[in-house]
Amino acid sequence: MDVENLSGLQVDRADPSDWAALAKIDSVTQAGDHTRRDNIRRWCEQGVVLMARDSSGPLGYSVLEYTFFEQGFVTMLMVAPSARRRGVGARLLTAVESVCTTTKLFTSTNVSNHPMQQLLQRAGWHPVGLLHGLDEGDPELFYLCPSTRLRDATGTGGQTSQCLFANFRTSDCPSSALWNACDESGRFLTRCPLCSSCPFPALAI
C-alpha cells in the first residue's frame, strides 16, 4: 500500500481508524478547533487522506478531493510541528500528484502562509489566482500543479489496465473508476477515491 517509502518515511492511504492519531498532530485541532477534528474524521472515512509516517508514528497528512470544478484539489496539507523542515510536506505533495486522477490539480493557501507557498514554488506549482473575502485581510492564493508532474489521467472506465500483480478491466471496479499503474513497472495500483468497494483492496492505496 506504500506510495513511497524512502529513508524510513512511508506515505499511504489513511484508514478510518487513523483519524484520532492525525488529529493529535494537527496544530489547528490541538488549538481547540473541533471543526477541524470532525473534518479529519470525515476525510479518513471517505478515504481521501494520504498519511506520512515513520517508526515514531504519523508525521503529516494531505487531503485530495475532486470537488473543485471536478478537478483534483489538495484541500489540506498538514505536517506535525515537530516534523517540519524535514521534507515531509514535499513527500506528501509528490504522493498527491502521483495518485491524482484528473488532468489538473489545484490547491490554495493564505497569502500569509509563506512556508506553504515556498513548498509549492519549489515543486514548480504556478500561482493562478487570488481570492478575497474568505479570511478578512488575508486573501487566498490558488496554485496549479504542472501537468508534467501528474501521471496520465485520460483513460475511462472499461479500459484495460495492466499490472505486475493482477490483470483486470476497469469495468470490474464497482464505481467504474479508472485504475492505473502508478509507475512504468506497475508496482502500485491507484484508484479513484470515490470507489468505496475495491475488488483488490490489498493492491489499492
Residue frames as a rotation matrix with the C-alpha (Angstrom) as fourth column:
MET 1
0.558 0.830 0.000 0.00
0.830 -0.558 0.000 0.00
0.000 0.000 -1.000 0.00
ASP 2
-0.045 -0.656 -0.754 3.01
0.521 -0.659 0.542 2.29
-0.852 -0.369 0.371 0.05
VAL 3
0.983 0.159 0.090 3.10
0.167 -0.573 -0.802 5.27
-0.076 0.804 -0.590 -2.28
GLU 4
0.330 -0.937 0.117 6.66
-0.343 -0.234 -0.910 5.97
0.879 0.260 -0.398 -1.24
ASN 5
0.987 -0.118 -0.106 8.98
0.144 0.387 0.911 4.50
-0.066 -0.914 0.399 1.36
LEU 6
0.323 -0.904 0.281 12.31
0.370 -0.153 -0.916 6.32
0.871 0.400 0.285 1.39
SER 7
-0.595 -0.704 0.388 14.62
-0.101 -0.413 -0.905 6.97
0.798 -0.577 0.175 4.34
GLY 8
-0.880 0.231 -0.414 12.11
0.474 0.426 -0.770 5.46
-0.001 -0.875 -0.485 6.74
LEU 9
-0.622 0.698 -0.355 9.29
-0.467 -0.695 -0.546 7.78
-0.628 -0.174 0.759 5.70
GLN 10
-0.813 0.433 0.389 6.18
0.568 0.738 0.365 5.97
-0.129 0.518 -0.846 4.46
VAL 11
-0.663 0.672 -0.331 3.18
-0.658 -0.733 -0.171 7.53
-0.357 0.105 0.928 2.74
ASP 12
-0.902 0.431 -0.011 -0.02
0.372 0.791 0.486 5.54
0.218 0.434 -0.874 2.34
ARG 13
-0.244 0.913 0.327 -3.78
-0.134 -0.366 0.921 5.87
0.960 0.181 0.212 2.40
ALA 14
-0.837 0.003 0.546 -5.10
-0.543 -0.124 -0.831 6.59
0.065 -0.992 0.106 5.90
ASP 15
-0.618 0.661 -0.427 -7.66
0.556 0.751 0.357 4.19
0.556 -0.017 -0.831 7.31
PRO 16
0.288 0.814 0.505 -10.82
0.041 -0.538 0.842 5.45
0.957 -0.222 -0.188 9.03
SER 17
0.783 0.018 -0.622 -9.28
0.593 0.279 0.755 4.44
0.187 -0.960 0.208 12.36
ASP 18
-0.224 -0.974 0.026 -6.29
0.942 -0.223 -0.253 6.77
0.252 -0.032 0.967 11.80
TRP 19
0.289 0.385 0.876 -8.25
0.376 -0.888 0.266 9.96
0.880 0.252 -0.402 12.31
ALA 20
0.980 0.113 -0.166 -7.57
0.193 -0.300 0.934 10.29
0.055 -0.947 -0.316 16.06
ALA 21
0.240 -0.966 -0.097 -3.80
0.807 0.143 0.573 9.94
-0.540 -0.216 0.814 15.58
LEU 22
-0.300 -0.313 0.901 -3.86
0.838 -0.538 0.092 12.55
0.456 0.783 0.423 12.82
ALA 23
0.667 0.606 0.434 -5.90
0.285 -0.746 0.602 14.92
0.689 -0.278 -0.670 14.99
LYS 24
0.793 -0.391 -0.468 -3.18
0.499 -0.024 0.866 14.72
-0.350 -0.920 0.176 17.61
ILE 25
-0.270 -0.959 0.081 -0.51
0.825 -0.187 0.533 16.03
-0.497 0.211 0.842 15.22
ASP 26
-0.001 0.372 0.928 -2.74
0.786 -0.573 0.231 18.69
0.618 0.730 -0.292 13.64
SER 27
-0.857 -0.458 -0.238 -1.83
0.503 -0.639 -0.581 22.07
0.113 -0.618 0.778 15.17
VAL 28
-0.613 0.706 0.355 -5.26
-0.488 -0.692 0.533 23.55
0.621 0.154 0.768 14.42
THR 29
0.324 0.723 -0.610 -7.08
0.087 0.619 0.781 20.70
0.942 -0.306 0.137 16.13
GLN 30
-0.139 -0.471 -0.871 -4.73
0.899 0.309 -0.311 20.87
0.416 -0.826 0.380 19.10
ALA 31
-0.960 -0.147 0.238 -5.53
0.072 -0.951 -0.301 24.58
0.270 -0.272 0.924 19.41
GLY 32
-0.691 0.723 -0.017 -9.13
0.079 0.052 -0.996 23.57
-0.719 -0.689 -0.093 20.10
ASP 33
-0.464 0.524 -0.714 -10.74
-0.876 -0.390 0.283 23.66
-0.130 0.757 0.640 16.65
HIS 34
-0.312 0.425 0.850 -13.43
-0.182 0.851 -0.492 20.98
-0.933 -0.308 -0.188 16.83
THR 35
0.717 0.562 -0.413 -14.49
-0.478 -0.036 -0.878 21.57
-0.508 0.826 0.243 13.22
ARG 36
0.027 -0.792 -0.610 -11.04
-0.959 0.153 -0.241 20.55
0.284 0.591 -0.755 12.01
ARG 37
-0.701 -0.263 0.663 -11.21
-0.543 0.799 -0.257 17.47
-0.462 -0.540 -0.703 14.22
ASP 38
0.220 0.878 0.425 -14.54
-0.143 0.460 -0.877 16.50
-0.965 0.132 0.227 12.68
ASN 39
0.660 -0.018 -0.751 -13.17
-0.738 -0.200 -0.645 17.15
-0.139 0.980 -0.145 9.19
ILE 40
-0.444 -0.890 -0.101 -10.20
-0.895 0.445 0.012 14.85
0.035 0.096 -0.995 9.77
ARG 41
-0.512 0.328 0.794 -12.53
-0.194 0.856 -0.479 12.09
-0.837 -0.400 -0.375 10.83
ARG 42
0.598 0.797 -0.087 -14.77
-0.209 0.051 -0.977 12.62
-0.773 0.602 0.197 7.81
TRP 43
0.351 -0.544 -0.762 -11.82
-0.936 -0.183 -0.300 12.75
0.024 0.819 -0.574 5.40
CYS 44
-0.704 -0.644 0.300 -10.43
-0.668 0.744 0.030 9.50
-0.242 -0.179 -0.954 6.76
GLU 45
-0.179 0.737 0.652 -13.81
-0.021 0.660 -0.751 7.82
-0.984 -0.148 -0.103 6.49
GLN 46
0.761 0.489 -0.427 -14.09
-0.372 -0.210 -0.904 8.99
-0.532 0.847 0.022 2.87
GLY 47
0.514 -0.631 0.581 -10.67
0.644 0.731 0.225 7.58
-0.567 0.259 0.782 2.02
VAL 48
0.829 -0.153 0.538 -9.23
0.353 -0.605 -0.714 10.85
0.434 0.782 -0.447 0.72
VAL 49
0.801 -0.546 0.246 -6.31
-0.566 -0.557 0.607 11.17
-0.195 -0.625 -0.756 3.16
LEU 50
0.506 -0.775 -0.380 -2.68
0.253 0.554 -0.793 10.29
0.825 0.305 0.476 2.48
MET 51
0.974 -0.124 0.189 -0.70
-0.214 -0.241 0.947 9.91
-0.072 -0.963 -0.261 5.70
ALA 52
0.231 -0.964 -0.135 3.06
-0.285 0.066 -0.956 10.27
0.930 0.259 -0.259 6.15
ARG 53
0.887 0.059 0.457 4.61
-0.460 0.178 0.870 8.33
-0.030 -0.982 0.185 8.99
ASP 54
-0.121 -0.905 -0.407 7.77
-0.579 0.397 -0.712 6.72
0.806 0.150 -0.572 10.26
SER 55
-0.373 -0.067 -0.925 8.54
0.437 0.867 -0.239 4.38
0.819 -0.493 -0.294 13.14
SER 56
-0.985 -0.027 -0.172 7.51
0.165 -0.466 -0.869 7.09
-0.057 -0.884 0.464 15.61
GLY 57
-0.177 0.983 -0.037 4.01
0.666 0.093 -0.740 7.42
-0.724 -0.156 -0.672 14.16
PRO 58
0.539 0.486 0.688 2.14
0.840 -0.369 -0.398 9.92
0.060 0.792 -0.607 11.93
LEU 59
-0.491 -0.764 -0.419 4.13
0.718 -0.627 0.302 12.95
-0.494 -0.153 0.856 10.78
GLY 60
-0.683 0.300 -0.666 1.64
-0.456 -0.887 0.067 14.63
-0.571 0.350 0.743 8.48
TYR 61
-0.262 0.647 0.716 -1.25
0.668 0.657 -0.349 14.18
-0.697 0.387 -0.604 6.09
SER 62
-0.902 0.099 -0.420 -2.74
-0.353 -0.729 0.587 15.54
-0.248 0.678 0.692 2.89
VAL 63
-0.118 0.940 0.320 -6.31
0.233 0.340 -0.911 15.52
-0.965 -0.033 -0.259 1.60
LEU 64
-0.967 -0.160 -0.196 -7.10
-0.162 -0.205 0.965 15.10
-0.194 0.966 0.172 -2.10
GLU 65
-0.128 0.980 0.150 -10.66
0.288 0.181 -0.940 15.78
-0.949 -0.077 -0.306 -3.25
TYR 66
-0.820 -0.087 0.565 -12.37
0.569 -0.033 0.822 16.31
-0.053 0.996 0.076 -6.60
THR 67
0.151 0.936 -0.317 -14.90
0.908 -0.258 -0.331 18.99
-0.391 -0.237 -0.889 -5.67
PHE 68
-0.102 -0.273 -0.957 -13.15
-0.059 -0.958 0.279 21.93
-0.993 0.085 0.082 -7.37
PHE 69
0.249 0.318 -0.915 -14.82
-0.895 -0.285 -0.342 22.08
-0.369 0.904 0.214 -10.80
GLU 70
0.966 0.206 0.155 -14.39
-0.168 0.959 -0.228 18.27
-0.195 0.194 0.961 -10.92
GLN 71
0.380 -0.914 -0.144 -10.62
-0.226 0.059 -0.972 18.67
0.897 0.402 -0.184 -10.82
GLY 72
0.204 -0.400 -0.894 -8.18
0.831 0.553 -0.058 17.45
0.517 -0.731 0.445 -8.20
PHE 73
0.380 -0.073 0.922 -7.76
-0.326 -0.943 0.060 19.79
0.865 -0.324 -0.383 -5.25
VAL 74
-0.432 -0.570 -0.699 -5.41
0.575 0.422 -0.701 19.48
0.694 -0.705 0.145 -2.29
THR 75
0.536 0.794 0.288 -7.84
0.218 -0.460 0.861 20.54
0.816 -0.398 -0.420 0.41
MET 76
0.890 -0.252 0.379 -5.34
-0.445 -0.306 0.842 20.17
-0.096 -0.918 -0.384 3.25
LEU 77
0.362 -0.836 -0.414 -1.64
0.312 0.526 -0.791 19.56
0.879 0.157 0.451 3.74
MET 78
0.774 -0.011 0.633 -0.59
-0.570 -0.446 0.690 19.43
0.275 -0.895 -0.352 7.38
VAL 79
0.060 -0.810 -0.583 2.76
0.205 0.582 -0.787 18.48
0.977 -0.072 0.201 8.90
ALA 80
0.714 0.160 -0.682 3.23
0.676 0.099 0.731 17.96
0.184 -0.982 -0.038 12.63
PRO 81
0.913 -0.354 0.203 5.10
-0.379 -0.920 0.099 20.93
0.152 -0.167 -0.974 14.17
SER 82
0.448 -0.772 0.452 7.87
-0.414 0.269 0.870 18.59
-0.793 -0.576 -0.199 15.36
ALA 83
0.153 -0.337 0.929 8.36
0.627 0.759 0.172 17.15
-0.764 0.557 0.327 11.85
ARG 84
0.963 0.265 -0.042 8.58
0.146 -0.647 -0.748 20.36
-0.226 0.714 -0.662 9.81
ARG 85
0.519 -0.780 -0.350 11.61
-0.847 -0.524 -0.088 21.28
-0.115 0.342 -0.933 7.71
ARG 86
-0.261 -0.589 0.765 12.35
-0.428 0.781 0.455 17.58
-0.865 -0.208 -0.456 7.15
GLY 87
-0.863 -0.103 -0.495 10.83
-0.506 0.170 0.846 17.11
-0.003 0.980 -0.198 3.69
VAL 88
-0.685 0.663 0.303 7.55
0.408 0.693 -0.595 15.60
-0.604 -0.283 -0.745 4.90
GLY 89
0.163 0.785 -0.597 5.44
-0.175 -0.573 -0.801 18.22
-0.971 0.236 0.044 3.14
ALA 90
-0.231 -0.336 -0.913 7.30
-0.939 -0.167 0.299 17.72
-0.253 0.927 -0.277 -0.13
ARG 91
-0.988 -0.133 0.082 6.83
-0.118 0.979 0.166 13.96
-0.103 0.154 -0.983 0.12
LEU 92
-0.327 0.942 0.079 3.11
0.397 0.213 -0.893 14.34
-0.858 -0.260 -0.444 0.71
LEU 93
0.188 0.372 -0.909 2.79
-0.588 -0.699 -0.407 16.73
-0.787 0.611 0.088 -2.22
THR 94
-0.629 -0.492 -0.601 4.58
-0.777 0.375 0.506 14.28
-0.024 0.786 -0.618 -4.51
ALA 95
-0.896 0.334 0.292 2.32
0.248 0.923 -0.294 11.46
-0.368 -0.191 -0.910 -3.30
VAL 96
0.037 0.950 -0.311 -0.80
0.063 -0.313 -0.948 13.50
-0.997 0.015 -0.071 -4.06
GLU 97
-0.028 -0.125 -0.992 0.49
-0.896 -0.438 0.081 14.27
-0.444 0.890 -0.100 -7.54
SER 98
-0.874 -0.441 -0.203 1.09
-0.485 0.779 0.398 10.56
-0.017 0.446 -0.895 -8.17
VAL 99
-0.764 0.618 0.186 -2.46
0.525 0.763 -0.377 9.49
-0.375 -0.190 -0.907 -7.29
CYS 100
-0.321 0.669 -0.670 -4.47
-0.396 -0.738 -0.547 12.37
-0.860 0.089 0.502 -8.74
THR 101
-0.350 0.275 0.896 -6.84
0.646 0.763 0.017 11.01
-0.679 0.584 -0.445 -11.40
THR 102
0.783 0.621 -0.031 -7.66
0.421 -0.565 -0.710 14.27
-0.458 0.543 -0.704 -13.19
THR 103
0.335 -0.651 0.681 -5.68
0.850 -0.102 -0.516 16.24
0.406 0.752 0.520 -15.75
LYS 104
-0.056 -0.335 0.940 -5.46
-0.138 -0.930 -0.340 19.27
0.989 -0.149 0.005 -13.45
LEU 105
0.186 0.032 -0.982 -4.56
0.905 0.383 0.184 19.56
0.381 -0.923 0.043 -9.78
PHE 106
0.112 -0.034 0.993 -5.06
-0.062 -0.998 -0.027 22.71
0.992 -0.059 -0.114 -7.74
THR 107
-0.024 0.039 -0.999 -4.56
0.983 0.186 -0.016 23.89
0.185 -0.982 -0.043 -4.19
SER 108
0.366 0.119 0.923 -4.77
0.100 -0.991 0.088 27.16
0.925 0.060 -0.375 -2.29
THR 109
-0.076 -0.409 -0.909 -3.21
0.984 0.119 -0.136 28.81
0.164 -0.905 0.394 0.72
ASN 110
0.837 0.361 -0.411 -3.42
0.464 -0.867 0.183 32.10
-0.290 -0.344 -0.893 2.54
VAL 111
0.656 -0.605 0.451 -1.10
0.037 -0.571 -0.820 34.87
0.754 0.555 -0.353 1.37
SER 112
0.497 -0.438 0.749 0.29
-0.851 -0.414 0.323 34.89
0.168 -0.798 -0.579 4.92
ASN 113
0.803 -0.165 0.572 1.28
-0.099 0.910 0.402 31.20
-0.587 -0.379 0.715 4.72
HIS 114
0.413 -0.725 -0.551 4.81
-0.907 -0.381 -0.179 31.64
-0.080 0.574 -0.815 3.40
PRO 115
-0.454 -0.624 0.636 6.04
-0.549 0.758 0.352 28.09
-0.702 -0.189 -0.686 4.18
MET 116
0.192 0.604 0.773 3.29
0.356 0.692 -0.629 26.55
-0.915 0.396 -0.082 2.04
GLN 117
0.915 0.115 -0.388 3.96
-0.272 -0.536 -0.799 28.99
-0.300 0.836 -0.459 -0.78
GLN 118
0.028 -0.987 -0.159 7.67
-0.960 -0.071 0.271 28.14
-0.279 0.146 -0.949 -0.67
LEU 119
-0.351 -0.081 0.933 6.87
-0.108 0.993 0.046 24.42
-0.930 -0.085 -0.357 -0.77
LEU 120
0.605 0.686 0.405 4.65
0.356 0.222 -0.908 24.85
-0.712 0.693 -0.110 -3.82
GLN 121
0.785 -0.353 -0.510 7.14
-0.593 -0.667 -0.452 27.08
-0.180 0.657 -0.732 -5.61
ARG 122
-0.273 -0.926 0.261 9.98
-0.786 0.371 0.493 24.62
-0.554 -0.071 -0.830 -5.03
ALA 123
-0.273 0.269 0.924 7.78
0.262 0.945 -0.197 21.90
-0.926 0.188 -0.328 -6.52
GLY 124
-0.957 -0.217 0.191 7.14
0.240 -0.229 0.943 24.03
-0.161 0.949 0.272 -9.60
TRP 125
-0.051 0.997 0.053 3.48
0.973 0.062 -0.224 24.82
-0.227 0.040 -0.973 -8.93
HIS 126
-0.769 -0.214 0.602 2.24
0.470 -0.828 0.306 28.06
0.433 0.518 0.738 -10.52
PRO 127
-0.607 0.611 -0.508 0.10
0.232 -0.475 -0.849 30.79
-0.760 -0.634 0.146 -8.88
VAL 128
-0.759 0.377 0.531 -3.07
0.603 0.098 0.792 31.15
0.247 0.921 -0.302 -10.94
GLY 129
0.001 0.820 0.573 -5.39
0.254 -0.554 0.793 33.42
0.967 0.145 -0.208 -8.97
LEU 130
-0.963 -0.256 -0.084 -6.17
0.167 -0.319 -0.933 35.40
0.212 -0.913 0.350 -5.85
LEU 131
-0.053 0.997 -0.052 -9.47
0.493 0.072 0.867 35.30
0.868 0.020 -0.496 -3.97
HIS 132
-0.874 -0.166 0.457 -10.51
-0.245 -0.660 -0.710 37.93
0.419 -0.732 0.537 -1.45
GLY 133
-0.103 0.926 0.364 -13.21
-0.819 -0.286 0.497 37.59
0.564 -0.247 0.788 1.17
LEU 134
0.315 0.203 -0.927 -12.58
0.178 0.947 0.268 34.16
0.932 -0.250 0.262 2.73
ASP 135
0.188 -0.340 -0.922 -10.32
0.981 0.026 0.190 35.31
-0.040 -0.940 0.338 5.56
GLU 136
0.957 0.288 0.043 -10.52
0.289 -0.957 -0.018 39.00
0.036 0.030 -0.999 6.36
GLY 137
0.712 -0.691 -0.122 -7.31
-0.657 -0.718 0.231 40.74
-0.247 -0.085 -0.965 5.36
ASP 138
-0.338 -0.831 0.442 -5.63
-0.527 0.556 0.643 37.50
-0.780 -0.015 -0.626 4.25
PRO 139
0.337 0.550 -0.764 -6.52
-0.933 0.084 -0.351 36.58
-0.129 0.831 0.541 0.64
GLU 140
0.447 -0.101 0.889 -6.42
-0.019 0.992 0.123 33.02
-0.894 -0.072 0.442 -0.66
LEU 141
-0.074 -0.586 -0.807 -3.76
-0.927 -0.258 0.272 32.31
-0.368 0.768 -0.524 -3.30
PHE 142
0.782 0.447 0.434 -4.52
-0.245 0.862 -0.445 29.48
-0.573 0.241 0.783 -5.74
TYR 143
-0.297 -0.933 -0.205 -1.87
-0.763 0.104 0.638 27.28
-0.573 0.346 -0.743 -7.35
LEU 144
0.834 0.471 -0.289 -1.87
-0.544 0.610 -0.576 24.83
-0.096 0.638 0.764 -10.26
CYS 145
0.233 -0.735 0.637 0.38
-0.075 0.640 0.765 21.78
-0.970 -0.226 0.094 -10.47
PRO 146
-0.308 -0.394 -0.866 2.41
-0.894 -0.191 0.405 21.50
-0.325 0.899 -0.294 -13.70
SER 147
0.710 0.670 -0.218 0.91
-0.701 0.645 -0.303 18.83
-0.062 0.368 0.928 -15.94
THR 148
0.155 -0.744 -0.650 4.34
-0.507 0.504 -0.699 17.22
0.848 0.438 -0.299 -16.27
ARG 149
-0.754 -0.426 0.500 4.20
-0.630 0.253 -0.734 16.25
0.186 -0.869 -0.459 -12.60
LEU 150
0.075 0.866 0.495 0.89
-0.790 0.354 -0.500 14.41
-0.608 -0.353 0.711 -12.99
ARG 151
-0.767 -0.218 0.604 0.51
0.108 0.884 0.456 10.87
-0.632 0.415 -0.654 -14.28
ASP 152
-0.884 0.442 -0.154 -1.69
-0.252 -0.171 0.953 10.41
0.395 0.881 0.262 -17.35
ALA 153
-0.697 0.709 0.108 -5.36
0.071 0.218 -0.973 10.62
-0.714 -0.671 -0.202 -16.42
THR 154
-0.576 0.430 -0.696 -7.01
-0.803 -0.459 0.380 10.38
-0.156 0.777 0.609 -19.82
GLY 155
-0.937 0.190 -0.295 -8.47
0.080 0.935 0.347 6.88
0.341 0.301 -0.891 -19.51
THR 156
-0.220 0.925 0.309 -12.08
-0.923 -0.300 0.241 5.99
0.316 -0.232 0.920 -18.87
GLY 157
-0.164 0.249 0.954 -13.89
-0.654 0.697 -0.294 3.20
-0.739 -0.672 0.048 -17.11
GLY 158
0.816 0.522 0.249 -13.95
-0.216 0.674 -0.706 -0.07
-0.536 0.523 0.663 -19.01
GLN 159
0.549 -0.691 -0.469 -10.48
-0.661 -0.017 -0.750 0.15
0.511 0.722 -0.466 -20.48
THR 160
0.802 -0.318 -0.506 -7.84
0.429 0.896 0.117 -2.46
0.416 -0.311 0.855 -19.75
SER 161
0.568 -0.658 0.495 -5.13
-0.776 -0.628 0.056 -1.67
0.274 -0.416 -0.867 -17.19
GLN 162
0.536 -0.458 -0.709 -2.09
0.180 0.883 -0.434 -3.90
0.825 0.106 0.556 -16.80
CYS 163
0.516 -0.406 0.754 -0.17
-0.848 -0.369 0.382 -4.57
0.123 -0.836 -0.534 -13.59
LEU 164
-0.474 -0.774 -0.421 2.55
-0.634 0.631 -0.447 -6.96
0.612 0.055 -0.789 -12.49
PHE 165
-0.859 0.104 0.500 0.26
-0.413 0.434 -0.800 -8.22
-0.301 -0.895 -0.330 -9.73
ALA 166
-0.272 0.857 0.437 -3.08
0.376 0.513 -0.771 -8.68
-0.886 -0.045 -0.462 -11.45
ASN 167
-0.991 0.087 0.104 -4.87
0.071 -0.319 0.945 -8.37
0.116 0.944 0.310 -14.76
PHE 168
-0.279 0.943 -0.179 -8.33
0.776 0.111 -0.621 -6.90
-0.566 -0.312 -0.763 -14.72
ARG 169
-0.340 0.280 0.898 -10.59
0.678 -0.589 0.440 -4.46
0.652 0.758 0.010 -16.51
THR 170
-0.986 -0.012 0.163 -11.54
-0.090 -0.792 -0.604 -1.12
0.137 -0.610 0.780 -15.01
SER 171
-0.190 0.981 -0.039 -15.17
-0.596 -0.084 0.798 -2.14
0.780 0.175 0.601 -15.55
ASP 172
-0.100 0.098 -0.990 -14.61
0.554 0.832 0.027 -4.61
0.827 -0.545 -0.138 -12.69
CYS 173
-0.955 -0.249 -0.158 -14.46
0.274 -0.549 -0.790 -1.62
0.110 -0.798 0.593 -10.34
PRO 174
-0.269 0.942 -0.200 -17.93
0.924 0.194 -0.330 -1.07
-0.272 -0.273 -0.923 -8.78
SER 175
0.277 0.373 -0.885 -17.79
0.219 -0.922 -0.320 2.68
-0.936 -0.105 -0.337 -9.46
SER 176
0.725 -0.113 0.679 -16.35
0.689 0.104 -0.718 2.21
0.010 0.988 0.154 -12.99
ALA 177
0.804 -0.495 -0.331 -13.45
-0.314 -0.825 0.470 4.29
-0.505 -0.274 -0.818 -11.74
LEU 178
0.713 -0.609 -0.348 -10.19
-0.366 0.100 -0.925 4.42
0.599 0.787 -0.151 -13.64
TRP 179
0.808 -0.572 0.140 -7.39
0.184 0.470 0.863 2.15
-0.560 -0.672 0.485 -12.44
ASN 180
0.786 -0.606 -0.119 -3.83
-0.387 -0.333 -0.860 2.96
0.481 0.722 -0.497 -13.38
ALA 181
0.446 -0.772 -0.453 -0.34
0.849 0.525 -0.058 1.71
0.283 -0.359 0.890 -12.78
CYS 182
0.857 -0.107 -0.503 1.48
0.220 -0.808 0.546 4.22
-0.465 -0.579 -0.670 -10.59
ASP 183
0.091 -0.852 -0.516 4.73
-0.694 -0.426 0.581 3.81
-0.715 0.305 -0.630 -12.50
GLU 184
0.103 -0.055 -0.993 6.02
-0.964 0.239 -0.113 2.01
0.243 0.970 -0.029 -15.56
SER 185
-0.843 -0.476 -0.251 6.91
-0.399 0.866 -0.300 -1.12
0.361 -0.153 -0.920 -13.61
GLY 186
0.041 0.972 -0.231 3.35
-0.309 0.232 0.922 -1.39
0.950 0.034 0.310 -12.31
ARG 187
-0.792 -0.450 -0.411 4.49
0.210 0.432 -0.877 -1.76
0.573 -0.781 -0.248 -8.71
PHE 188
-0.817 0.521 -0.247 1.49
0.145 -0.230 -0.962 0.07
-0.558 -0.822 0.113 -7.30
LEU 189
-0.431 0.763 0.482 -2.15
0.747 0.003 0.665 0.41
0.506 0.647 -0.571 -8.22
THR 190
-0.935 0.235 -0.267 -4.15
-0.016 -0.779 -0.627 3.51
-0.356 -0.582 0.732 -7.55
ARG 191
-0.447 0.848 0.285 -7.86
0.865 0.328 0.380 4.08
0.229 0.417 -0.880 -7.82
CYS 192
-0.321 0.468 0.823 -10.43
-0.050 -0.876 0.479 6.81
0.946 0.112 0.305 -7.82
PRO 193
-0.991 -0.122 0.049 -11.14
-0.052 0.020 -0.998 7.72
0.121 -0.992 -0.026 -4.17
LEU 194
-0.286 0.955 0.073 -14.86
-0.955 -0.291 0.064 7.72
0.083 -0.052 0.995 -4.95
CYS 195
0.116 0.284 -0.952 -14.73
-0.333 0.914 0.232 3.94
0.936 0.290 0.200 -5.15
SER 196
0.010 -0.048 0.999 -15.56
-0.996 -0.089 0.006 2.64
0.088 -0.995 -0.048 -1.69
SER 197
0.657 0.227 0.719 -15.68
-0.342 0.939 0.016 -1.03
-0.672 -0.256 0.695 -2.64
CYS 198
0.079 -0.771 -0.632 -12.37
-0.993 -0.115 0.016 -2.18
-0.085 0.626 -0.775 -4.10
PRO 199
0.913 0.304 -0.273 -12.14
-0.349 0.928 -0.134 -5.70
0.212 0.217 0.953 -5.62
PHE 200
0.358 -0.863 -0.357 -8.40
0.602 0.506 -0.618 -5.75
0.713 0.006 0.701 -4.93
PRO 201
0.960 0.133 0.245 -8.06
-0.070 -0.737 0.672 -3.91
0.270 -0.662 -0.699 -1.58
ALA 202
0.610 -0.788 -0.083 -4.57
0.497 0.299 0.815 -5.30
-0.617 -0.539 0.574 -0.94
LEU 203
-0.202 -0.713 0.672 -3.29
0.974 -0.073 0.215 -3.57
-0.104 0.698 0.709 -4.07
ALA 204
0.274 0.381 0.883 -5.16
0.532 -0.825 0.191 -0.27
0.801 0.418 -0.429 -3.96
ILE 205
-0.789 -0.557 -0.260 -3.88
0.536 -0.417 -0.734 2.58
0.300 -0.718 0.628 -1.87
